[in-house]
Each structure stands twice: as C-alpha cells, then as structure tokens.
Amino acid sequence: MLRRLLPTLFLLLACCHLVPASAQEFLDPAVAFKPSARALDGQTIEVSYAIAKGYYLYRDKFRFAAEGATFGPAEFPKGETHQDENFGQVEVFYKTVTIRLPVTAPAGPTQLALKVTAQGCADAGVCYPPQTQNVMLTLPDPATTPSIAANAAASGAQSGDESGLIA
C-alpha cells in the first residue's frame, strides 16, 4: 500500500513547489492606479489618483490630453524621494495624488474625454509601462463660472482687510 501512495505523495509535493506560497501576485495597473477628475471651474481641472497600498506613481511620467482642449503646466504636490534602480533619484507618490491642471477649452459647457497617462511600480519589484486611461468630465462655461484663482485672490483680499480691523 505504501508503494501505491509514494507516487501520489511525490506528485503532490512536486506540484506544491511549482508555485511557492510566498509568490507575489501583482495588481492589474487599472486596479493599482485609479484616476478620477473633476472641474474646479471653467479653467481648472483636478485629477486625482487612488494608489493601491505597496504601489507608487512617478511624478515626471504624468501626461494629459483631451481633444479640443489645451493644458497649462500641471501643479503637483510634494512627493517622496525614491531611489529607483532604472531612473535614479526620482519623486514618487504613494496612496493618493491630486494634480491641478489649467485648461483652455471652447466657450460654453464642454464634455471632455480626458486621457491621463501615468507610470508606476509595485514596491515588491514590478514596474508597469506607462498606462493611459480615459476619464470623462464636464467643464463649465468659463464665462459664467468664476475661476478658483480669482476666488482665492478675492478671499485673500477680504482676509487681509479684516485682519487690520481693531475689535
């Protein structure tokens, strides 16, 4: 009976060593890096990424495009310094990143099919090629929607005026 069980036991042991228990399963990049976008006003878009735990995005690999719109320089928050074996010392984002993007589009409310491109890696050792994802949003009419820059300037002027008052 033992002779009949030995080949089966041998096959089970050999089978189990083909895929080690510690094998790392990596997320699909669309799951690891989830973009979203919203219009802050008729001239500014905010693009956010939810980044899975153990993954990061490179700051200098972001690209933005939309037919019928042009973009100014993106405004990034401060990222973390990371020593990358391929790119050297780079700035990366973990968990989340929110990027402000000045936009010029036709007058009136505009539907934008925003193409966002980013590149990232898993801390466990796999890097993905740049990934382009589409995000739909409606840009309000710039003529009827005050810009957040104008609102911030007005708010700052009001705060400055009030700070000089004596109670």
Secondary structure in CASP SS format (residue, H / E / C, confidence):
PFRMAT SS
TARGET T0000
AUTHOR 0000-0000-0000
METHOD secondary structure of the structure
MODEL  1
M C 1.00
L H 1.00
R H 1.00
R H 1.00
L H 1.00
L H 1.00
P H 1.00
T H 1.00
L H 1.00
F H 1.00
L H 1.00
L H 1.00
L H 1.00
A H 1.00
C H 1.00
C H 1.00
H H 1.00
L H 1.00
V C 1.00
P C 1.00
A C 1.00
S C 1.00
A C 1.00
Q C 1.00
E C 1.00
F C 1.00
L C 1.00
D C 1.00
P H 1.00
A H 1.00
V H 1.00
A H 1.00
F E 1.00
K E 1.00
P E 1.00
S E 1.00
A E 1.00
R E 1.00
A E 1.00
L E 1.00
D E 1.00
G C 1.00
Q C 1.00
T E 1.00
I E 1.00
E E 1.00
V E 1.00
S E 1.00
Y E 1.00
A E 1.00
I E 1.00
A C 1.00
K C 1.00
G C 1.00
Y E 1.00
Y E 1.00
L E 1.00
Y E 1.00
R H 1.00
D H 1.00
K H 1.00
F C 1.00
R E 1.00
F E 1.00
A E 1.00
A C 1.00
E C 1.00
G C 1.00
A C 1.00
T E 1.00
F E 1.00
G C 1.00
P C 1.00
A C 1.00
E E 1.00
F C 1.00
P C 1.00
K C 1.00
G C 1.00
E E 1.00
T E 1.00
H E 1.00
Q E 1.00
D E 1.00
E C 1.00
N C 1.00
F C 1.00
G E 1.00
Q E 1.00
V E 1.00
E E 1.00
V E 1.00
F E 1.00
Y E 1.00
K C 1.00
T E 1.00
V E 1.00
T E 1.00
I E 1.00
R E 1.00
L E 1.00
P E 1.00
V E 1.00
T E 1.00
A C 1.00
P C 1.00
A C 1.00
G C 1.00
P C 1.00
T E 1.00
Q E 1.00
L E 1.00
A E 1.00
L E 1.00
K E 1.00
V E 1.00
T E 1.00
A E 1.00
Q C 1.00
G E 1.00
C E 1.00
A E 1.00
D C 1.00
A C 1.00
G C 1.00
V C 1.00
C E 1.00
Y C 1.00
P C 1.00
P C 1.00
Q E 1.00
T E 1.00
Q E 1.00
N E 1.00
V E 1.00
M E 1.00
L E 1.00
T E 1.00
L E 1.00
P C 1.00
D C 1.00
P C 1.00
A C 1.00
T C 1.00
T C 1.00
P C 1.00
S C 1.00
I H 1.00
A H 1.00
A H 1.00
N H 1.00
A H 1.00
A H 1.00
A H 1.00
S H 1.00
G H 1.00
A H 1.00
Q H 1.00
S H 1.00
G H 1.00
D H 1.00
E H 1.00
S H 1.00
G C 1.00
L C 1.00
I C 1.00
A C 1.00
END
